């Protein structure tokens, strides 16, 4: 196994005509304006009110104030040359209580203005309906994703968005990374709503209802909107590539299980009608069952797969974990390893301890999805890396993000290779457009290709990585210096 980086520099010409390059963000991470425009609280608003849950005690209450600065942000996006923007709609801006009875017209107006301005600037909107910010009232009154009622509420919310924005939005994403909601929100408790039940039924129930909610909203779109609006609806799954540690059969099987517990968990039901057999064997009665009616609802309810990919690991078999130590990784009977057999690290690390820079992993992940699910349309909906927030660094230093430039060169090149391998990849979105509130890590990690100066009025400054993309998208030879103005 070697790197898939090619000898030559990757260029725009390595991608098919019509291939979309965009940037991505999410509402809670950038919008702010918690109490403005008629918005209700989300589970993240309430979760971050407890300062101990966020590493630096911050929240997304103001975030990077995109709510008031969206025009400035879209203009910068267009100036850099991006053709698409993947943003998320805050459910509690549309239905403050989540119940779908009374629509908040101020929230609708905000997103109408945002979408209209994108289109005016030549940027295609890719809208995510759910990026983790469930209306708090739905958590409080019905139990959030643990209740089967959530499926109906989500479908009502999706329908309102299709009705209000679907004349202009042609690419919809129902749910972002249901794995993270299920495991971190309902299993480990490090994300909102902060439920910590280990591998008891909760994460699997939350996942089950997200799959059904996704399918119900695709169903609504196909029945009521598709004929007139002509759009597509996808589901965004995240996957860390699992490379077998050795040629041993048990390590190969462990790596396959690892992918089943990421991709298969959410895609197998839609494509094949049930959860992967490896999950049924290991999770047992904690894994819910699909009724015949459910199977009918979820069957092939997907127009494209959104893939969020950042990193990879070696995977080794780990037989018979001790019962008192069982957690989410151990139920998979595998061990994640970040070193080569020589003891050398698997790759260069970004700021987050989980993020190693391994471009070959994205090519393998894309090819796996293409092979297993009948070569579906794929969009890489997130890919990027973080730096530590360094309050002592100068502006020149923080803008010169050479490691991130190298990251994008490698990963974008590997996506081009996957397309050459035959995968039907239609677009690529860099995460993230702006430095922002990074969930439990607060503002300590910076994923942006645009630097946000938290100390000086949240001013925006494109980093070297943004300038690299700009030259790449213009078909120029890509060697870049940041704009320090």
Rosetta blueprint (number, residue, H / E / L):
1 X L
2 X L
3 X L
4 X L
5 X L
6 X L
7 X L
8 X L
9 X L
10 X L
11 X L
12 X H
13 X H
14 X H
15 X L
16 X L
17 X L
18 X L
19 X L
20 X E
21 X E
22 X E
23 X E
24 X E
25 X L
26 X L
27 X H
28 X H
29 X H
30 X H
31 X L
32 X L
33 X L
34 X L
35 X L
36 X L
37 X L
38 X L
39 X L
40 X L
41 X L
42 X E
43 X H
44 X H
45 X H
46 X H
47 X H
48 X H
49 X H
50 X L
51 X H
52 X H
53 X H
54 X L
55 X L
56 X L
57 X L
58 X L
59 X L
60 X L
61 X L
62 X L
63 X L
64 X L
65 X L
66 X H
67 X H
68 X H
69 X H
70 X H
71 X H
72 X H
73 X H
74 X H
75 X H
76 X H
77 X H
78 X H
79 X H
80 X H
81 X L
82 X L
83 X L
84 X E
85 X E
86 X E
87 X E
88 X E
89 X L
90 X L
91 X H
92 X H
93 X H
94 X H
95 X L
96 X L
97 X L
98 X L
99 X L
100 X L
101 X L
102 X L
103 X L
104 X L
105 X H
106 X H
107 X H
108 X H
109 X H
110 X H
111 X H
112 X H
113 X H
114 X H
115 X H
116 X H
117 X H
118 X H
119 X H
120 X H
121 X L
122 X L
123 X L
124 X E
125 X E
126 X E
127 X E
128 X E
129 X E
130 X E
131 X L
132 X L
133 X L
134 X L
135 X E
136 X H
137 X H
138 X H
139 X H
140 X H
141 X H
142 X H
143 X L
144 X H
145 X H
146 X H
147 X L
148 X L
149 X H
150 X H
151 X H
152 X H
153 X H
154 X H
155 X H
156 X H
157 X H
158 X H
159 X H
160 X H
161 X H
162 X H
163 X H
164 X H
165 X H
166 X L
167 X L
168 X L
169 X L
170 X L
171 X E
172 X E
173 X E
174 X E
175 X E
176 X E
177 X L
178 X H
179 X H
180 X H
181 X H
182 X H
183 X H
184 X H
185 X H
186 X H
187 X H
188 X H
189 X L
190 X L
191 X L
192 X L
193 X L
194 X L
195 X L
196 X L
197 X L
198 X L
199 X L
200 X L
201 X L
202 X H
203 X H
204 X H
205 X H
206 X H
207 X H
208 X H
209 X H
210 X H
211 X H
212 X H
213 X H
214 X H
215 X H
216 X H
217 X H
218 X H
219 X H
220 X H
221 X H
222 X H
223 X H
224 X H
225 X L
226 X H
227 X H
228 X H
229 X H
230 X L
231 X L
232 X E
233 X E
234 X E
235 X E
236 X E
237 X E
238 X E
239 X L
240 X L
241 X E
242 X E
243 X E
244 X E
245 X L
246 X L
247 X L
248 X L
249 X H
250 X H
251 X H
252 X H
253 X H
254 X H
255 X H
256 X H
257 X H
258 X H
259 X H
260 X H
261 X H
262 X H
263 X H
264 X H
265 X H
266 X H
267 X H
268 X H
269 X H
270 X H
271 X H
272 X H
273 X L
274 X L
275 X L
276 X L
277 X H
278 X H
279 X H
280 X H
281 X H
282 X H
283 X H
284 X H
285 X H
286 X H
287 X L
288 X L
289 X L
290 X L
291 X L
292 X H
293 X H
294 X H
295 X H
296 X H
297 X H
298 X H
299 X L
300 X L
301 X L
302 X L
303 X L
304 X E
305 X E
306 X E
307 X E
308 X E
309 X L
310 X L
311 X L
312 X E
313 X E
314 X E
315 X E
316 X E
317 X E
318 X L
319 X L
320 X L
321 X L
322 X L
323 X H
324 X H
325 X H
326 X L
327 X L
328 X L
329 X L
330 X H
331 X H
332 X H
333 X L
334 X E
335 X E
336 X E
337 X E
338 X L
339 X E
340 X L
341 X L
342 X L
343 X L
344 X L
345 X E
346 X L
347 X L
348 X E
349 X E
350 X L
351 X L
352 X L
353 X L
354 X L
355 X L
356 X E
357 X E
358 X L
359 X L
360 X H
361 X H
362 X H
363 X H
364 X H
365 X H
366 X H
367 X H
368 X H
369 X H
370 X H
371 X H
372 X H
373 X L
374 X L
375 X L
376 X L
377 X L
378 X E
379 X E
380 X E
381 X E
382 X E
383 X L
384 X L
385 X L
386 X L
387 X E
388 X E
389 X L
390 X L
391 X L
392 X L
393 X L
394 X L
395 X H
396 X H
397 X H
398 X H
399 X H
400 X L
401 X L
402 X H
403 X H
404 X H
405 X H
406 X H
407 X H
408 X H
409 X H
410 X H
411 X H
412 X H
413 X H
414 X H
415 X H
416 X H
417 X H
418 X H
419 X H
420 X H
421 X L
422 X L
423 X L
424 X L
425 X E
426 X E
427 X E
428 X E
429 X E
430 X E
431 X E
432 X L
433 X L
434 X E
435 X L
436 X L
437 X L
438 X L
439 X H
440 X H
441 X H
442 X L
443 X L
444 X L
445 X E
446 X E
447 X L
448 X L
449 X L
450 X E
451 X E
452 X E
453 X E
454 X L
455 X L
456 X L
457 X L
458 X L
459 X E
460 X E
461 X E
462 X E
463 X L
464 X H
465 X H
466 X H
467 X H
468 X H
469 X H
470 X H
471 X H
472 X H
473 X H
474 X L
475 X L
476 X L
477 X L
478 X L
479 X L
480 X L
481 X L
482 X L
483 X L
484 X L
485 X L
